[in-house]
Amino acid sequence: MKRKLFLFVIITFSSLLTIFSTYFFRFPNHFSFGGIAGLAMVLEPYLPFSVGTINLVVNIALLVAGLLFLGKQFFLMTGYCTILISVGISIMEKLYPLSGPITDQPMLELCFAVAMPGFASALLFNIGASSGGTDVVAMLLRKYTHIDNIGTALFLVDALIVIASFFVFDIKAGLYSILGLLAKSLVVDNVIENINLCKYFNIICDEPEPITDYIIHTLNRSATIFQAQGAFTHHKKYIVLTVLKRPQAVALRTYVKRVEPSAFILITNTSEILGKGFH
């Protein structure tokens, strides 16, 4: 139940971020840098439907594809997110109708239009969900092609929509859309990497037992011990290898420097860890 509640909170928070940024920053400025929201903006002048309605219909079609190819769990999480975003945008259109941008600073609004949904998409990708739309297509590309980078997959999917914005709107909107697309890809990748960032420790020491006891009993992690030999002194040494989250890494570094000041510690950032306790 705790896990389900956590997923519900993350999905709801991400959806609200996307609704707010899309309606108040993207739509008034015609920032169509990909996504079904961008596609809806491009199609809206040629169809007798609102942006919210087009967004909902296309998202439902892509949700069906997600159910068929990405599994039931993905469908349930993404379906809730998609419906919440689509309905939320439609409600915003009725409650807070906008006649134009809310400020006279398009670059400032572009920053919010990129950062907020980019952060939201990264949170969703990290738990195996998405906000629907072209995110579903990007996840299909990552699953069935050699594209491992979700930001690259999103960029490829959304590029066509950005190109269309040049013809539907003006050059200014098209250029802003290109800039937003490039920035969104970078935001998604960097946020995911920072969420998963861990610290990889190689601790060269004389007495590994106090260190491993602290790792196991205090930090609730595990470690591996290697026997080694100093190249210059030829003294017997031990290498303790472990991977920790960032707060745990700070605690271990402080502890090692206190119990064995002569220890040699190598700490490396890593965001790709596979195994028990991680991915």
GIDAFEN-V386180 format. One record per pair of residues at least 6 apart in sequence whose ideal C-beta (glycine too) atoms are under 6 Angstrom apart, sorted by the first residue. I is the first residue (numbers start at 1). J is the second residue. D is the distance in Angstrom with one decimal. If there is no record, write none. Layout:
# GIDAFEN-V386180
i: {I | I}
j: {J | J}
d: {D | D}
This chain:
# GIDAFEN-V386180
i: {7 | 10 | 10 | 11 | 11 | 14 | 14 | 14 | 15 | 15 | 15 | 17 | 17 | 18 | 18 | 18 | 18 | 19 | 19 | 19 | 21 | 21 | 21 | 21 | 22 | 23 | 23 | 24 | 25 | 25 | 25 | 26 | 28 | 28 | 28 | 29 | 29 | 29 | 30 | 30 | 31 | 31 | 31 | 31 | 32 | 32 | 32 | 32 | 32 | 32 | 33 | 33 | 33 | 33 | 34 | 34 | 34 | 34 | 35 | 35 | 36 | 36 | 36 | 36 | 37 | 38 | 39 | 40 | 40 | 40 | 42 | 42 | 43 | 44 | 52 | 52 | 52 | 55 | 56 | 59 | 59 | 59 | 59 | 62 | 63 | 63 | 66 | 66 | 66 | 66 | 67 | 69 | 77 | 78 | 78 | 78 | 81 | 82 | 110 | 110 | 114 | 114 | 114 | 118 | 118 | 118 | 119 | 121 | 121 | 122 | 122 | 122 | 124 | 124 | 125 | 126 | 126 | 130 | 134 | 134 | 137 | 138 | 138 | 138 | 141 | 141 | 142 | 142 | 147 | 151 | 151 | 151 | 154 | 155 | 158 | 162 | 162 | 162 | 165 | 165 | 165 | 166 | 193 | 196 | 197 | 197 | 198 | 198 | 198 | 198 | 199 | 199 | 199 | 200 | 200 | 200 | 201 | 201 | 202 | 202 | 203 | 203 | 203 | 204 | 204 | 204 | 205 | 205 | 205 | 208 | 208 | 208 | 210 | 211 | 211 | 212 | 214 | 215 | 215 | 215 | 219 | 221 | 223 | 223 | 224 | 225 | 225 | 226 | 228 | 228 | 230 | 243 | 256}
j: {127 | 123 | 127 | 77 | 81 | 120 | 123 | 124 | 81 | 84 | 85 | 116 | 120 | 85 | 117 | 120 | 131 | 85 | 88 | 89 | 112 | 113 | 116 | 117 | 37 | 89 | 92 | 102 | 109 | 112 | 113 | 113 | 98 | 100 | 101 | 101 | 106 | 109 | 169 | 173 | 113 | 176 | 177 | 180 | 38 | 41 | 42 | 161 | 165 | 177 | 162 | 177 | 180 | 181 | 134 | 158 | 161 | 181 | 133 | 134 | 55 | 58 | 59 | 133 | 55 | 161 | 161 | 51 | 54 | 55 | 164 | 168 | 54 | 51 | 89 | 90 | 93 | 86 | 86 | 82 | 86 | 132 | 133 | 136 | 79 | 82 | 74 | 75 | 78 | 136 | 75 | 140 | 129 | 129 | 130 | 132 | 131 | 132 | 176 | 180 | 180 | 183 | 184 | 184 | 187 | 188 | 191 | 131 | 188 | 188 | 191 | 192 | 130 | 131 | 150 | 192 | 195 | 136 | 157 | 158 | 157 | 153 | 154 | 157 | 147 | 153 | 150 | 153 | 153 | 185 | 188 | 189 | 185 | 185 | 181 | 177 | 178 | 181 | 173 | 174 | 177 | 174 | 271 | 271 | 269 | 271 | 243 | 245 | 270 | 273 | 244 | 249 | 267 | 243 | 268 | 270 | 242 | 267 | 241 | 266 | 240 | 263 | 265 | 237 | 239 | 264 | 238 | 260 | 263 | 225 | 238 | 240 | 259 | 240 | 256 | 223 | 255 | 221 | 223 | 242 | 248 | 244 | 240 | 242 | 241 | 238 | 240 | 239 | 237 | 239 | 237 | 273 | 263}
d: {5.9 | 5.6 | 5.9 | 6.0 | 5.1 | 3.8 | 4.9 | 5.2 | 5.0 | 4.4 | 5.1 | 4.9 | 4.2 | 5.4 | 4.8 | 4.9 | 5.5 | 5.6 | 4.0 | 5.9 | 6.0 | 5.5 | 3.7 | 5.1 | 5.0 | 5.6 | 4.5 | 5.9 | 4.6 | 4.9 | 3.8 | 4.8 | 5.2 | 5.6 | 4.3 | 5.3 | 5.7 | 5.6 | 4.6 | 4.1 | 5.1 | 5.8 | 5.7 | 5.3 | 3.7 | 4.7 | 5.6 | 5.9 | 4.1 | 5.1 | 5.6 | 4.4 | 3.5 | 4.0 | 5.8 | 2.2 | 5.0 | 5.6 | 5.1 | 5.3 | 5.4 | 5.0 | 5.5 | 3.3 | 5.8 | 4.6 | 5.2 | 4.6 | 4.0 | 4.4 | 4.8 | 5.0 | 5.6 | 5.1 | 4.5 | 3.5 | 5.5 | 5.2 | 3.8 | 4.6 | 5.7 | 4.6 | 5.6 | 4.6 | 5.4 | 5.8 | 5.7 | 5.4 | 5.7 | 4.7 | 4.0 | 5.9 | 3.7 | 5.2 | 5.1 | 5.4 | 5.3 | 3.3 | 5.7 | 5.7 | 5.0 | 4.5 | 5.2 | 4.8 | 3.2 | 5.3 | 5.5 | 5.9 | 5.4 | 4.9 | 3.5 | 4.8 | 5.1 | 5.8 | 5.6 | 5.7 | 5.3 | 6.0 | 4.5 | 5.7 | 4.8 | 3.9 | 4.6 | 5.2 | 5.3 | 4.4 | 5.9 | 5.1 | 4.9 | 4.1 | 4.8 | 3.9 | 5.9 | 4.5 | 5.6 | 4.7 | 5.7 | 5.1 | 5.8 | 4.9 | 4.7 | 3.7 | 4.6 | 4.3 | 6.0 | 5.0 | 5.3 | 5.9 | 5.6 | 5.8 | 5.3 | 3.6 | 5.4 | 5.2 | 4.4 | 4.8 | 5.0 | 5.9 | 5.9 | 4.2 | 4.2 | 5.7 | 5.3 | 5.6 | 5.5 | 4.1 | 5.7 | 5.2 | 4.2 | 5.2 | 4.2 | 5.1 | 5.2 | 5.4 | 5.9 | 5.1 | 5.3 | 5.2 | 4.8 | 5.5 | 4.8 | 5.9 | 5.3 | 4.0 | 4.5 | 5.7 | 5.8 | 4.2 | 4.4 | 5.2 | 5.7 | 5.8 | 5.3}
